[in-house]
Amino acid sequence: MSKILLIDSYNMIHRAHHGFSFGDHSTTFGFFRCLKSEIDRHNPDKVFLVSEGYPKHRFTKFGDYKSNRTKKRDDSFSRQKKDIFDISKNLPVTIIRHPDYECDDVIGMLCRDYCENNEVVICSSDSDFIQLLDLDNVKLWNPIRKTFIDRWPVNYLMWKSLKGDPSDNIPGVKGVGDKTAHKLALDLDLFKLQITDNPVKKAEYDISYSLIELADICNKDKSINRSDYSFNESITKEAFQERNFKSIVGKSWEKWKISMENLNERCKKASN
């Protein structure tokens, strides 16, 4: 059984952005430090860097979806984000994106594709991936807490649709908080009485559910952009040197190179 590591790329980029604040390339530096750390930790046979698309289906259902995230990033952040994906094309990873779906949806697709015959590890601090833990052989690693996340004690999708998600501007059902949502998710008769049989609350619940539930993307969808790459030591090292990543290209480079070469070999074996 091979191990597949799914990296929520934007989640890792944002953590790097907030965790490293020095120099013109601090986010890029932080990202690759985190990436190597997770590769070493999980020792995968294949790594996916999953990127974001524009979720038209969610905005169609609810125009204010994520409207609380309108803060514009500075040019430095956008430049470094592009740098990260450009440099990653010289590493033994697969970069994947669907233009019409979020990273979460693509990760859900990959989990369903690979979980039957492989161990799949999602690397993200986004709790919405908990809904994928009902699949066999799927684990969720929280890189901030540095622990695997357990399955939710109740139906996660039902619970979160009831209470909503302020971080994505998903309102949920009016008047329902964490405790009530937990209680309703445990008692289906009570859920029917208070939610299903109430047209207003049922409509609120359905909207939230449709926004939180991961889309069912077909892996044969021709719109999926997927590219496999191999480790190119010279180009990678040159990119790090140009950005003055002394702690990577100095004494640590040999370990960095070995990690990427080993992953490169595991990828080749897994694909045969």
C-alpha positions in Angstrom: 0.0 0.0 0.0 1.4 3.4 -1.1 1.1 6.6 0.9 -0.3 9.6 -0.8 0.3 13.1 0.7 -2.2 15.8 -0.3 -1.0 19.3 0.5 -3.6 22.1 0.9 -1.2 24.5 -0.9 -2.9 27.8 0.0 -3.3 26.7 3.6 0.4 26.1 3.7 1.2 29.4 1.9 -0.9 31.4 4.3 0.6 29.8 7.3 4.1 30.5 5.9 3.0 34.1 5.2 2.0 34.6 8.8 4.8 32.6 10.3 7.8 34.2 8.5 7.9 38.0 8.1 11.4 38.9 7.1 12.8 39.8 3.7 11.2 39.9 0.2 10.9 36.1 0.0 9.8 35.1 3.5 6.6 33.4 2.5 8.4 31.4 -0.2 11.1 30.4 2.3 8.5 29.4 4.9 6.5 27.4 2.4 9.5 25.2 1.3 10.6 24.7 4.9 7.1 23.5 5.8 6.9 21.3 2.7 10.2 19.5 3.3 9.2 19.0 7.0 5.9 17.4 6.0 7.6 15.2 3.4 10.1 14.0 5.9 7.5 13.5 8.5 5.1 11.4 6.4 7.5 9.7 4.0 5.0 9.6 1.2 5.3 7.8 -2.1 3.5 10.6 -4.0 2.8 14.2 -3.2 0.1 16.4 -4.6 0.2 20.2 -4.3 -3.4 21.1 -4.6 -4.2 24.6 -5.8 -7.4 26.8 -5.8 -10.0 27.4 -8.5 -13.0 29.7 -8.5 -16.1 27.8 -7.1 -18.8 29.2 -9.3 -21.3 26.7 -8.0 -21.0 28.0 -4.5 -21.3 31.7 -5.5 -24.3 30.9 -7.6 -26.0 29.4 -4.5 -25.0 32.1 -2.1 -23.5 35.4 -3.5 -22.1 36.4 -0.1 -20.0 33.2 0.2 -16.6 34.3 1.6 -17.5 37.9 1.2 -15.7 38.6 4.5 -12.4 37.8 2.8 -12.3 40.8 0.5 -9.0 42.1 1.9 -6.6 42.6 -1.0 -3.2 41.0 -0.7 -0.1 43.0 -1.4 1.9 42.5 -4.6 4.6 40.8 -2.6 2.2 38.0 -1.5 1.0 37.4 -5.1 4.5 37.4 -6.4 5.7 34.9 -3.9 2.6 32.7 -4.4 3.5 32.5 -8.1 7.2 31.8 -7.2 6.2 28.9 -5.0 4.4 27.1 -7.8 7.1 27.9 -10.3 9.8 26.5 -8.1 7.7 23.5 -7.2 7.8 22.5 -10.8 11.4 21.4 -10.2 10.4 19.1 -7.3 9.0 15.5 -7.4 5.4 16.6 -6.9 2.1 16.7 -8.8 0.5 20.1 -9.1 -3.3 19.8 -9.6 -6.1 22.4 -9.9 -9.6 22.6 -11.3 -10.5 26.1 -12.5 -14.1 25.8 -11.2 -13.6 24.2 -7.8 -11.8 24.9 -4.6 -8.8 23.0 -3.3 -11.0 21.2 -0.8 -13.2 19.8 -3.6 -10.1 18.5 -5.5 -8.7 17.0 -2.4 -12.0 15.2 -1.8 -11.8 13.8 -5.4 -8.2 12.6 -4.8 -9.2 11.0 -1.5 -12.0 9.0 -3.2 -9.7 8.1 -6.1 -6.8 6.8 -4.0 -8.3 5.7 -0.6 -9.3 2.1 -1.7 -5.7 0.9 -2.3 -3.6 3.5 -0.6 -3.1 5.4 2.7 -4.0 9.0 2.1 -2.9 11.8 4.4 -4.3 15.3 4.0 -2.1 18.1 5.3 -4.2 21.1 6.3 -5.5 23.0 9.3 -8.9 23.4 7.6 -11.4 21.4 9.6 -13.8 20.9 6.7 -11.7 17.9 5.7 -13.1 16.1 8.7 -16.0 15.1 6.5 -13.6 12.9 4.5 -12.5 10.9 7.5 -15.5 8.6 6.9 -13.6 7.2 3.9 -11.3 4.2 4.5 -7.6 4.8 4.8 -7.9 8.7 4.9 -6.2 10.7 7.7 -6.1 14.4 8.4 -2.9 15.9 9.7 -3.1 19.3 11.3 0.4 20.9 10.8 -0.2 23.6 13.4 -1.3 21.2 16.2 1.1 18.5 14.8 -1.4 15.8 15.4 -3.9 13.6 13.4 -7.5 14.8 13.8 -10.1 12.3 15.0 -13.4 11.7 13.4 -16.1 14.0 14.6 -18.4 12.6 17.4 -21.5 13.4 15.2 -22.1 13.8 11.5 -19.6 16.7 10.8 -21.4 17.9 7.7 -24.7 18.1 9.4 -23.3 19.7 12.5 -21.4 22.4 10.6 -24.3 23.1 8.3 -26.5 23.7 11.3 -24.2 26.1 13.1 -22.6 27.7 10.0 -19.0 28.8 9.4 -18.2 32.5 10.1 -14.7 32.1 8.5 -16.4 31.5 5.1 -19.4 33.8 5.8 -21.8 30.8 5.9 -24.7 31.7 8.2 -26.1 28.3 9.1 -29.5 28.1 10.8 -30.5 31.2 12.7 -30.3 30.7 16.5 -28.3 27.4 16.3 -24.9 27.3 18.0 -22.4 24.5 18.6 -24.2 22.8 21.4 -27.6 22.8 19.7 -26.1 21.7 16.4 -24.4 18.7 18.3 -27.7 17.8 19.9 -29.7 17.9 16.6 -27.0 15.9 14.8 -27.4 13.2 17.5 -31.1 13.1 17.5 -32.6 12.7 14.0 -36.2 12.8 15.3 -35.5 16.2 16.9 -33.7 17.3 13.7 -36.8 16.5 11.7 -39.0 18.3 14.2 -37.0 21.5 14.5 -35.3 21.7 11.0 -36.8 19.5 8.3 -40.4 20.3 9.2 -39.7 24.1 9.4 -39.5 25.5 5.9 -37.4 28.6 6.8 -34.9 26.6 8.9 -34.8 23.8 6.3 -33.9 26.4 3.6 -31.2 27.9 5.7 -29.8 24.5 6.5 -29.8 23.4 2.8 -27.9 26.4 1.7 -25.2 25.9 4.3 -25.0 22.2 3.5 -24.5 22.8 -0.2 -21.7 25.3 0.6 -19.8 23.1 3.1 -20.3 19.7 1.3 -17.3 18.9 -0.9 -18.2 18.7 -4.6 -18.2 15.3 -6.4 -15.7 15.9 -9.2 -15.2 13.2 -11.8 -11.5 12.4 -12.1 -11.9 12.2 -15.9 -13.0 15.8 -16.0 -11.0 17.4 -18.8 -10.9 20.7 -17.1 -8.6 19.4 -14.4 -5.1 20.8 -14.7 -2.6 18.1 -13.5 1.1 18.0 -14.1 3.7 15.6 -12.7 7.3 16.9 -12.0 10.6 15.4 -11.1 13.4 16.8 -8.9 15.8 19.1 -10.7 18.6 19.8 -8.2 20.5 22.5 -10.0 17.4 24.7 -10.9 16.0 24.3 -7.4 19.2 25.2 -5.7 19.7 28.1 -8.0 16.2 29.4 -7.2 17.0 29.2 -3.5 20.4 30.9 -3.9 18.8 33.7 -5.8 16.5 34.3 -2.9 19.3 34.1 -0.4 17.9 31.0 1.5 21.2 30.5 3.2 19.8 28.0 5.8 18.6 25.7 3.0 21.4 25.9 0.5 24.1 25.9 3.2 24.8 23.0 5.5 21.2 21.8 5.2 21.3 21.4 1.4 22.5 17.8 1.5 19.6 16.7 3.7 17.2 18.7 1.5 18.6 17.0 -1.7 18.4 13.6 -0.2 14.8 14.1 0.9 13.8 15.1 -2.7 15.8 12.4 -4.3 14.3 9.8 -2.1 10.8 11.1 -2.9 11.7 11.1 -6.5 12.6 7.4 -6.4 9.5 6.5 -4.4 7.3 8.3 -7.0 8.9 6.3 -9.8 8.3 3.0 -8.0 4.7 3.9 -7.1 4.0 4.7 -10.8 5.3 1.4 -12.1 
